[in-house]
Amino acid sequence: MRPRRTFLALAAVAVLSGCGGAAESAPPSPTAGDKKHQLEAAKADCMKQKGFKYVAFVSKQKWALQDDKRDSGDYSVMRKFREKYGFGVFAMHVYPKEFGNPAVKPDNPEINPNWAIQSSLSKTQMSAYRKASDACMAVAVKQVLGLDVKSDMDYYAQLNKASNRAIESTLNSDPRLVELASAMATCLKGKGYSISDTTPKALSERGTKQFADQEDRLGRAQRDDIPDVPPPLKEGEIPMRYSPTLTPEEARPYLAKEIKAALDDLECGKDFYAAYLPKDLAIQKQIYEQFGM
């Protein structure tokens, strides 16, 4: 199973806000058409009018480990991935290049020019830049997509909320998926795992979230400028996660536990994932098209 695209949205938020948060590695969106280019062009034009430099940038880089068969619930392909990478959380530290870890330079880096622009600004200039970026994001989204957003963060929060609502109204109420999810939960409980939510969406995210939460705790423990415990989230709000600095050797024990849990999860959820993931992928594609991702 791929990391959920909420983490992809989070990565974009972290870059745009300059807040230093880090997200789990994730593949590109299922569609990357003209709307994304139009959004970037509209934002760049707006920033120019406000006196700020902003380069319209759409990444051409593909996630090295993206696999359509795994995304569609193919058991053998999913198992091969999980045997090495687990859920894809601590693997970012053990295999940084494969997962596009931003702390490690790839062989052929594709660098967003706006990072350099922002890093050259003073604290006061950065504050003004962020306000302009938020305002221009609202202008661009309204112009290109016809949607009302308040800021960069709000754009991704609305995307996340739309995705959650679509899944809740379709997949979580699908009788067959509910039946398969219940069977998966029973199996996992039999293996000693604690399951608090047996809805299809919750089970599909359970393993990734468990280890992403652990990674976040490690990241927060390494910093003195953020709370050790994240604040409660509002509906649709995207969690800000902080990735720790770990060497491959330091991360391997965490990955070993993650691999064990990921394989147990797959064995219990073999039938569930085969039914759930194709439907989830269709919903995500629809939402990303709506939001121009």
Secondary structure, 3 states (H helix, E strand, C coil): CCCCHHHHHHHHHHHHHCCCCCCCCCCCCCCCCHHHHHHHHHHHHHHHHCCCCCCCCCCCCCCCCCCHHHHCCCHHHHHHHHHHHCCCCCHHHHCCCCCCCCCCCCCCCCCCHHHHHHHCCCHHHHHHHHHHHHHHHHHHHHHHHCCCCCCHHHHHHHHHHHHHHHHHHCHHHCHHHHHHHHHHHHHHHHCCCCCCCCCHHHHHHHHHHHHHHHHHHHHHHCCCCCCCCCCCCCCCCCCCCCCCCCCHHHHHHHHHHHHHHHHHHHHHHHHHHHHHHHHHHHHHHHHHHHCCC
